[in-house]
């Protein structure tokens, strides 16, 4: 006897429920027509001022009486015609007032699912869900959802992407996280003050205006140049401090969780098995304190910072969670180029070095700002050897290791015979490394 709705062993399709965004969304979208007017005025301020002087008070009141309801109606209709739904295999986002657009995001292609909360969104109790998809140039997003709804939807999407059945995905919930590292605000502030880029921007803001005054004797020229430079110098440090404030790294079954931000709060996830390169950066002024910065290359993702600043031991412990079985070698353990490399790159050749471990390829560069890059063998897409005429004269060559994040790590100024052996050996290690690579699936 066949169950109702089931014929020849075929189960009925699950009903797909379409959902809307949070009711506060129309207020965000109502600004679009106003933004068009402001953009036109900024593009041609002279004509805008001329048109504004021609308008009477009555005309302005009529314009406001028309623009405000029109903007409100646009915000409401754009919200009304936006729906999203989760099927067995994909997330569908349907938008468009006049021109319809439906995005089909396959769950197994999800690279990351991040929850972000700008300041006003935090006040309103809503959040934005940002979806990082493999092969997509820009992130799709759902803005805005209720804060609890955004977290529940994120957990559901990750559970589906991990292979949980649709019936049980709702029950999985958000995976618990264990804190690995937290960056103190005082440590972050000192690190930013000891960054060369901060002092460089400040020096430019202090040096350029006097030079312009001596050259032009124009106060307006000095102000027009000096004020933006000072603003850029302040924003470079203050902006990074606000963005990296209360930086927390936690470990969960669906990857490493990164929470940060003072005004705009962001909750990111480093996808498991999709990290292409890990770089441990050591600026010159940080060495006395033993601090480093850890950066990432993740295929198809904009996530680039794992740890903004931390003691070396704590940072290396986090790197070990990203790349199991790998460790950051000390400088003495790296193989330097031969001394004749100084004929090609005087002095700076001492900053180069390489090492090959069981699971990663390691390359170092930099004398003042040291950077050590670790590339898992399984993530190497191609290996190339280059040798210009001058390097060929001194029997030197460079070996380039290309990763899936469209980035390259280079072993520079190696002995030509060593470089040829490194080329063959790395190609073989990459082939065998992919056989034992960890799964790219969430919660695998």
KOLZARO-292842 format. One record per atom (N, C-alpha, C): x, y, z. Coordinates in steps of 0.1 Angstrom, whole numbers, plus 2048, in hexadecimal, padded with zeros to 3 digits. Layout:
N
XYZ/...
This chain:
444
8087F4800/800800800/80980C800/8068167F7/80E8227F6/80982D7FF/812833805/80E83E80E/80984A806/7FF85280C/7FA85D804/804866800/80486A7F3/80D8747ED/81A86E7E9/81C8607EB/82885A7E7/82584F7DC/82B8507D1/8298477C6/8378427C1/8388357C0/84482E7BB/8508327C3/84E8347D0/85A8377D9/85F8457D8/85884E7D1/85C85C7D0/8558647DB/85D86B7E3/8588737EE/8538807E9/8488857EF/8438927EA/84D89D7ED/84D8A87E5/8558B37E7/8518BB7F4/85C8BF7FB/8598C7807/8548D5803/84A8DA80B/8458E7808/84F8F280C/8528FA802/85C905804/854912809/858916815/85192281B/85A92E818/854938812/85B94580F/85994E81B/86495581F/86495E82A/86896C826/86497582E/86898382B/872988835/878993832/88299983A/87B9A0846/8839A684F/87E9AC85B/8769B9857/86B9BC85E/8639C885A/86B9D585B/8769D6861/87E9E2861/8859E5854/8869DB84C/88D9DC83F/8889E7836/87B9EA835/8769F582C/87CA02830/87FA0583D/885A12841/893A1383B/89AA0883A/8A8A08834/8A7A0B825/89DA0481E/89CA05810/896A1280B/88EA19814/888A25810/892A3080D/89EA2F812/8A8A3980F/8ADA39801/8AAA2E7F9/8B0A2D7EC/8ACA397E3/89FA3D7E1/89CA497D9/8A3A567DE/8A4A577EB/8ABA637F1/8B9A637ED/8BFA577EE/8CEA557EA/8D0A597DC/8C7A567D3/8C8A5A7C5/8C9A697C3/8C0A707CA/8C0A7F7CA/8CDA857D0/8D1A7F7DB/8DEA847E1/8E9A817D8/8E9A757D1/8F4A727C8/8F5A7C7BC/8E9A7F7B7/8E8A897AC/8EEA977B0/8EAA9B7BC/8EEAA87C1/8FDAA87C3/903A9D7C8/911A9C7CB/919A9C7BD/913A967B3/919A947A6/91AAA279F/910AAA7A0/910AB779A/90BAC27A4/913AC67AE/90EACF7B8/90AADC7B3/911AE27A9/90DAEF7A4/8FFAEF79E/8FCAE5796/8EFAE4790/8E4AE279B/8E8AD97A5/8DEAD67B0/8DBAE37B8/8E6AEB7BB/8E3AF87C2/8DBB017BA/8DEB027AD/8D6B0A7A4/8C7B077A3/8C5AF97A3/8B7AF57A2/8B0AF77B0/8B8AF67BB/8B2AF87C8/8AEB067CA/8B6B107C5/8B2B1E7C7/8A6B227BF/8A2B1B7B5/896B1E7AD/889B197B4/88BB107BD/87FB0A7C3/879B137CE/86DB157CE/866B1C7D9/863B137E5/85FB1A7F0/85CB127FC/850B087F9/846B0C7F2/83BB047EF/83FAF87E7/848AFA7DD/84DAEF7D4/855AE57DD/85DAEA7E6/865AE17EF/85CAD97F7/852ADF7FD/848AD7805/841ACC7FD/83DAD07F1/837AC67E8/841ABB7E5/84DABE7E2/857AB47DF/859AAB7EA/85AAB07F7/85CAA8802/850A9F804/844AA5802/837A9D804/836A927F9/83DA937EE/83DA887E4/848A7E7E7/854A837EA/860A7B7EB/85FA717F7/85AA77802/859A6E80E/850A6280D/843A65808/83AA59806/840A507FB/846A567F0/84BA4D7E5/856A447EB/85FA4A7F3/86AA427F8/864A37802/85BA3B80A/855A31813/84EA2680B/847A29800/840A1F7F8/84BA167F1/856A1C7EC/860A147E6/866A0A7F0/869A0F7FC/86EA06806/8659FB80A/8589FE80B/84E9F480E/84D9E9803/84C9EE7F7/84A9E57EB/8569DC7E9/8629E27EA/86E9DA7E9/86F9CF7F4/86B9D2800/86B9C880A/8609BE808/8549C2803/8499B9800/84C9AF7F6/8549B37EC/8579AA7E0/8649A37E2/86A9A37EE/87699B7F1/8739907FA/8769847F5/8739777FD/88096F7FD/881966806/88C95C806/88694F80C/88C944807/88893780B/89392D80B/893923813/89D919814/89790C80F/89D906804/8988F97FF/8A28EE804/8A08E27FF/8A98D7803/8B78DA7FF/8B98E17F4/8C78E27EF/8CC8F17ED/8C38FB7EE/8C79087EB/8BF9137F3/8C591F7F4/8BE92A7F9/8BA9337EE/8AD9377ED/8A893F7E2/8A594D7E8/8AA9577E1/8A79657E4/8A096B7D8/8939707DA/88C9757CF/88A9847D2/88E98D7C9/88E99B7CB/8899A27BE/8869AF7BF/8839B77B3/8759BC7B3/8749C97B1/8679CF7B0/8629D07A2/86A9D5799/8679D578B/86E9C9783/87B9C7786/8829BC780/8859B278A/8809A6788/88199B792/88E994791/89499179D/8A098A79D/89F97F7A8/8A39737A4/8A39677AD/8B09617AE/8B69617BA/8C495B7BC/8C294E7C2/8C89447BB/8C89367C0/8D69337C5/8D79327D2/8E49307D9/8E59217DE/8ED9197D7/8EE90B7DB/8F590A7E9/8F09027F2/8F59027FF/9038FC800/9068F37F7/9148ED7F8/91E8F77F3/91A9027EC/92390C7E7/9259177F1/91F9177FC/920921806/92F92280C/93592D80B/94292F810/94293381E/93993C822/93894282F/92B948831/92594883D/91994E840/91C95784C/91C96484A/92096E855/914976859/913979865/90998286B/91098F86F/90B99A869/9109A786C/9059B0871/9099B987A/9009C2881/9069D0881/9029D9877/9069E7879/9009ED885/9059F9889/9019FF896/8F2A01896/8EBA0688C/8DDA0988C/8D59FB88D/8DB9F1886/8D49E4886/8D59DE894/8E09E089B/8E19DB8A9/8D69E28B2/8D49EF8AF/8CA9F68B7/8BC9F18B4/8BA9EE8A8/8AC9E98A4/8AB9DA8A6/8B59D38AA/8B49C58AD/8B39BC8A1/8B99C0896/8B99B9889/8C89B6885/8C99AE87B/8D79AA876/8D69A7867/8E29A7861/8E39A5853/8EA997851/8E598F848/8EB982845/8F2983838/8FF981838/90798282C/90C974828/90A97181B/90D963816/91996480C/92395D810/92F95C807/92E94F800/92D9507F2/92B9447EA/9379427E1/93C9367DF/9479327D7/9449377C8/94D93E7C2/94B9427B4/94494F7B2/93E9557BD/9369617BC/93F96D7BF/93E9787B6/9479837B8/94298C7C4/93598C7C7/9309947D2/92898B7DB/9269907E8/91E9887F1/91098C7F0/9079817F0/8F99837F1/8F6986800/8EB98D803/8E8990811/8D9991813/8D598E81F/8C8990824/8C899B82F/8C39A782B/8C39B2834/8B59B9834/8AE9B8840/8B39B384D/8AA9A8852/8B09A085B/8A8996862/8A9999871/89F994879/8A0995887/8AD98E88C/8B3993896/8C098E89A/8BF97F89D/8B597A8A4/8B396C8A7/8B096489A/8A896A891/8A5964885/8B196287C/8BA96C87C/8C696B874/8CF960879/8D095F886/8D995488B/8D3947889/8C694688A/8BF939888/8C0935879/8BF93E870/8C093C862/8CE93885E/8D893F864/8E693B862/8E992D866/8E4929872/8E691C877/8DF91186E/8D4915869/8CD90C860/8D490A853/8D991584D/8E1914840/8ED90C842/8F490E84D/90090684F/8FE8F8851/8F38F5858/8EF8E785A/8EB8E084D/8E48E7845/8E08E2838/8ED8E082F/8F68E9830/9028E8828/90B8DD82D/90A8D983A/9118CE83F/90B8C183C/9008C1836/8FA8B4832/8EF8AF83B/8EA8B7845/8DF8B384E/8D28B3846/8CA8AA849/8BD8A9842/8B58B5845/8AC8BA83B/8A48C583E/89B8C484A/8978B884D/88E8B6859/8958B9866/8A28B6866/8AA8B8873/8B38C4873/8B38CC868/8BC8D8867/8B78E2871/8AA8E3873/8A58ED87D/8A98EA88B/8AB8DD88E/8AE8D889C/8BC8D989F/8C58DA895/8D38DA897/8D78E789F/8D28F289B/8D58FF8A2/8E390389F/8E790E8A6/8F49148A4/8FE90C8AC/9099088A5/9139008AB/91A9088B7/91D9018C2/9239088CD/93290C8C9/9379178CF/94491B8CB/94D91C8D8/9599198D7/96391A8E2/96D9258DF/96E92E8E8/97793A8E6/9859358E6/98C9398DB/99B9378DA/9A39438DD/99F94E8DA/9A795A8DB/99E9678DB/9A29708E4/99B97D8E4/9A69888E5/9A49928DC/9AE99D8DB/9AA9A98E5/9B29AC8EF/9AE9B78F8/9AF9C48F0/9A69CD8F4/9A69DA8EE/9B39E28EF/9B99E18FB/9C59E88FD/9D09E38F4/9D19D68F2/9DB9D08EA/9D99D48DB/9CC9D58D7/9C99D98C9/9CD9E78C7/9CA9F08D0/9CD9FE8CF/9DCA008CE/9E49FA8D6/9F39FB8D6/9F89F68C9/9F39EA8C4/9F79E58B7/9F59EE8AC/9E99F58AB/9E79FE8A1/9F0A0A8A1/9F4A0E8AD/9FDA1A8AF/A0BA168AA/A0EA098AB/A1BA048A7/A1B9FF898/A11A02891/A109FE883/A16A0987A/A1FA05870/A25A0F868/A1CA1685F/A11A1085B/A07A17852/A01A23859/9FEA21866/9F8A2C86E/A02A3886F/A0FA35872/A18A40872/A1BA46864/A1AA3E85A/A1CA4384C/A11A4D848/A04A4984C/9F9A52848/9FAA5F851/9FEA5E85D/9FFA69866/A0AA73861/A15A6D85D/A21A75858/A1DA7C84B/A15A75842/A11A7C836/A07A88839/9FFA86843/9F6A91847/9FDA9D84D/A09A9A853/A10AA585A/A1AAAC850/A1FAA4846/A29AA983E/A24AB0831/A19AAA82B/A14AAF81E/A0FABD81F/A06AC1829/A01ACF82A/A0BADA82B/A16AD9833/A20AE3833/A27AE5825/A2AAD981F/A30ADA811/A27AE1807/A1AADE808/A11AE57FF/A10AF4802/A11AF780F/A10B06812/A1CB0D80D/A28B0780E/A34B0D808/A33B0E7F9/A2DB057F3/A2CB057E4/A21B0E7DF/A16B0F7E6/A0AB167E0/A06B227E8/A09B237F5/A05B2D7FE/9F5B2F7FE/9EEB247FC/9E0B247FB/9DAB1C807/9D3B23810/9CDB1C81B/9C3B12817/9BBB1480C/9B1B0B808/9B7AFE803/9C2AFF7FC/9C9AF37F7/9CEAEB802/9D4AF280C/9D9AEA818/9CEAE381F/9C2AEA821/9B7AE4828/9B1AD9820/9B0ADB813/9AAAD180A/9B2AC480A/9BFAC580C/9C8AB980C/9CAAB481A/9CCABD824/9D0AB9831/9C5AB2839/9B8AB8838/9ADAB283F/9AAAA483B/9A9AA182E/9A7A9382A/9B2A8982F/9BFA8E82E/9CAA86833/9C9A83842/9C6A8D84A/9C4A8B858/9B9A8285B/9AEA83853/9A2A7A855/9A6A6C851/9AEA6A846/9B2A5D842/9BBA5784D/9C4A5F853/9CDA5985D/9C5A55869/9BBA5D86D/9B3A59879/9AAA4D876/9A4A4D86A/99BA42866/9A3A35865/9AFA36861/9B7A2A85F/9B9A2286C/9BCA2A877/9BDA24884/9B0A2288B/9A8A2D88C/99BA2C893/992A2288C/992A2287E/989A18877/98DA0A87A/99AA0787A/99E9F987D/99B9F688C/99D9FF895/99A9FD8A3/98B9F98A5/982A0189F/9749FF8A0/9709F1899/9779EE88E/9739E2887/9799D588E/9859D6894/98B9CB89A/98A9CA8A9/9819D38AF/97F9D38BD/9789C68C2/97D9C28CE/9779B58D4/9789AA8CA/9839A88C4/98599D8BA/9859908C1/97C9878BE/97C97A8C5/97C96F8BA/9849658BD/9859598B4/98094D8BC/9769468B7/97193A8BE/97192F8B4/9719238BA/9719168B2/96390F8B3/95E90B8A8/9519048A8/9528F989D/9488F089D/9488E6893/9478EB885/9418F7883/9408FC875/94B906872/956906879/96190E876/965917881/96E92187E/97392A888/969936887/96493A893/95B946894/963952897/96195D890/96796A892/95D975895/95D97A8A1/9549858A5/95C9928A8/95899D8A2/9609A98A5/9579B58A1/95C9C18A6/9559CE8A3/9509D58AF/9529E28B0/94D9EA8BB/93F9F08B8/93E9F78AC/9319FC8A8/92A9F389F/9309EE894/92A9E488C/9309D788F/9279CE894/92B9C1899/92A9B688E/9359AE88C/9359A5881/938997887/93198D882/93397F886/93697787A/943973878/94896C86C/94C95E86F/94D956865/951948866/95C94585C/967940860/97193B857/96D92D853/96A92A847/96591D843/970912844/96C907849/9768FC84B/97B8F683D/9878F483C/98D8EE831/98E8F7824/98A904826/98B90C81A/99591781B/99D917825/9A8920827/9B391D81E/9B7926815/9C292380B/9D0927810/9D1932818/9DE93681D/9DC93D82A/9E593B833/9E6942840/9F3949840/9F2956843/9FE95E844/A00964853/A0C962858/A0F968865/A18974863/A13980866/A1A98C863/A1F992870/A2C99786F/A3299C87B/A389AA877/A319B587A/A369C2877/A439C5880/A4B9CE87B/A589D1882/A569D6890/A4C9DF893/A4A9E58A0/A439DB8A9/A3E9D08A4/A379C68AD/A419BC8B3/A4D9BB8AD/A569B08B1/A5A9B08C0/A5C9BC8C5/A609BC8D3/A569B78DC/A499B88D9/A3E9B38E1/A3A9A58DD/A409A08D3/A3D9928CF/A2F9908C9/A2A99B8C2/A1D99A8BC/A1D9978AD/A139908A9/A1198D89A/A0398F896/A01990889/9F4991883/9F298587A/9E697F87A/9E3973872/9D9977867/9DC97485B/9D3977850/9D096A848/9C596B841/9C095F839/9BE96282B/9BF958822/9BA958815/9AF94D814/9A3950812/998947811/992948804/99193D7FC/98B93E7EF/97D9437EE/97C94E7E6/96E9547E5/96995C7F0/97295F7FA/96D966806/976972808/96F97C80E/976989811/97D98881F/97A97E827/98197D834/99097C832/997985838/9A6986836/9AD986844/9A798984F/9AD98A85C/9A897F865/9B197886B/9AD96E875/9B0973883/9BC979885/9BF97F892/9C698C88F/9C0998893/9C69A5890/9D39A7898/9D59A28A4/9E19A38AC/9E09998B7/9EB9928BA/9EB9898C5/9FA9858C7/9FD9808D4/A0A97A8D6/A0C96E8CC/A1996C8C8/A1C9628BE/A179548C3/A189508CF/A149438D3/A059418D2/9FD94C8D6/9EF94B8D5/9EA94B8C6/9F19538BE/9ED9538AF/9F19458A9/9FC93F8AC/A009338A6/9F69288AB/9F19298B7/9E791F8BB/9DA9208B3/9D692C8AF/9CA92D8A6/9CE928898/9DA92B893/9DE926886/9DD916886/9E1910891/9E0902892/9D28FC891/9C8904895/9BA900893/9B6901885/9BB90B87E/9B790D870/9BE903867/9CB900869/9D38F6862/9D78EB86B/9CF8E186D/9D38D7877/9E08D0872/9E98CE87B/9F68C7878/A018D1873/9FE8DE872/A088E786D/A0C8F0878/A188F5877/A1D8FF881/A2590987A/A26915880/A2E92087B/A3D91D87F/A4691B876/A5491887A/A5B92587E/A65923887/A6D92F88A/A7693387E/A7B93F87F/A83944874/A8F93C871/A9593687C/AA192E87A/A9F921872/A9291D872/A8F91086C/A8C91285D/A8C91E858/A8992184A/A96921842/A9591C836/AA191B82D/AA2928825/AAD92F827/AB093C820/AB593A812/AB4944809/ABA9437FC/AC99437FD/AD093E7F3/ADE93F7F3/AE394D7F3/AF094F7F8/AF595D7F9/AF69647EC/AF795D7E1/AF89647D4/AEB96B7D0/AE09687D8/AD396F7D6/AD497E7D8/ADE9827E0/AE09907E3/AE49977D6/AE99907CC/AEC9977BF/ADF99C7B8/AD49957BB/AC79997B5/ABF9A27BE/ABF9A07CB/AB79A87D4/AC09AB7E0/AC89B67DF/AD19B87EB/AC99BA7F8/ACF9B5802/ACA9B7810/ABD9B0812/AB39B280A/AA59AD80C/AA499E80A/AAF998804/AAE98A801/AAE98280E/AB4988819/AB4982826/AA698082C/A9C987827/A8F98582C/A87979826/A8D97381C/A86967816/A8A95A81C/A8195181C/A83943821/A7893A81F/A7A92D81E/A7092381C/A71917825/A67910826/A6790382D/A5C8FA827/A5D8EE827/A538E4823/A508DB82E/A438DB833/A3F8D283E/A368C7838/A328BE840/A298B383C/A1C8B8836/A178C383B/A098C7836/A098D482F/A148DD831/A148EA82B/A218EE825/A208F781B/A2B8FD815/A2D90B81C/A3990F820/A3B91B828/A45924820/A4293181F/A4A93A819/A4A947821/A5694D823/A5795982B/A5D964823/A59971825/A5F97C81E/A5E988827/A66992825/A6699E82D/A7199F837/A779AB837/A829AE841/A7C9B684D/A769C1849/A709CA853/A629C4858/A5A9C184E/A4C9BB851/A4C9AD84C/A4F9A4856/A50996852/A4298F850/A42986847/A3597F844/A39971840/A32967847/A34959845/A27954840/A2794E834/A1B94882D/A1B93982E/A10933832/A0F925833/A04921829/A0791881F/9FE914815/9FC905817/9F090081A/9EE8F181B/9F18EB80D/9F78E080D/9FB8D9800/9EE8D67F8/9E38D37FF/9D78CF7F8/9D08DB7F1/9D48E87F5/9CE8F47EF/9D68FA7E3/9E18F47E0/9E98F97D5/9E38F57C8/9E08FF7C0/9DA8FD7B3/9E58FB7A8/9F09027A8/9FA90079E/A089057A4/A1290079E/A209047A3/A28908796/A2E914797/A3691978C/A4491D790/A4D91C786/A5B920788/A5E92B77E/A63937783/A6794277A/A7594577C/A7C94A772/A8A94D772/A8E957768/A9096476C/A9496E763/AA296D75F/AA7975755/AB5974750/ABF97775B/ABD980764/AC698376F/AC7978779/ABB97377C/ABB967786/AC195B77F/ABF959772/AC594E76B/AD494F76B/ADA95B76B/AE895D76B/AEE958779/AE695B783/AEB957791/AE594A795/ADF94278C/AD993578F/ACF93579A/AC693F799/ABB9417A3/AAE94079C/AA393D7A3/A9693C79D/A8B93E7A9/A7F9417A4/A749437AE/A6A9387AB/A649337B6/A599287B5/A4C92F7BA/A4292F7B2/A359357B5/A2B92A7B8/A2592B7C3/A1A9227C7/A0D9297C7/A049257BE/9F792C7BC/9EC9247C4/9E392C7CA/9D99267D2/9CB9287CC/9C19227D2/9B39247CD/9AD9317D0/9B493A7D7/9AF9477DA/9B59527D1/9BA94D7C5/9C09567BB/9CC95E7C1/9D39587CB/9DE95E7D1/9EB9557CE/9F695A7CF/A039537CD/A0C9557D8/A1394A7DD/A1D94B7E7/A2A9477DF/A3594E7E1/A4194D7D9/A4D94A7E1/A5493F7DE/A6193D7E3/A6B9437DA/A7194E7DF/A799577D6/A889547D8/A8F9567CD/A9E9557CD/AA49487D1/A9E93D7CD/AA39307D0/AAD92C7C6/AB69237CB/AC091D7C1/AB89167B6/ABD9177AA/AB591279E/AB290379F/ABC8FC7A3/ABA8ED7A5/AB08EA7B0/AB28F17BB/AA88F07C6/A9A8F37C2/A998FE7BA/A8C9037B6/A858F87AD/A8D8F27A4/A878E779B/A838DB7A3/A8A8D77AE/A868CC7B6/A7A8D07BE/A7A8DD7C3/A6E8E27CB/A618E27C2/A638E57B5/A588E57AC/A528D77AB/A5A8CE7A8/A558C07A6/A508BA7B3/A578BD7BE/A528B87CB/A458BE7D0/A438CB7CE/A378D17D2/A2B8CC7CA/A2D8CA7BD/A228C57B4/A1E8B77B9/A278AF7BD/A238A27C2/A1C8A37D0/A228AC7D9/A1B8AD7E6/A0D8B37E5/A0B8BB7DB/9FD8C17D9/9F48B67D4/9F98AD7CC/9F08A27C6/9EC8997D2/9F68957DA/9F388B7E4/9EC8927F0/9EE89F7F2/9E78A67FD/9D98A77FB/9D48A87EF/9C68A97EC/9BE89C7EF/9C68917EF/9BF8847F3/9BB884801/9C388A80A/9C188A818/9BB89781E/9B78A0815/9B28AD819/9A58AC821/9A48B582B/9988B5833/98C8BA82B/9808B582F/9748B8827/9718C7827/96C8CC81C/9678DA81B/9598DC820/9538D2824/9458D3828/9448D9837/93A8E0839/9388E6847/9368DA851/93B8DC85D/93A8D3868/93F8C5864/9478C385A/94C8B6857/9568B1861/
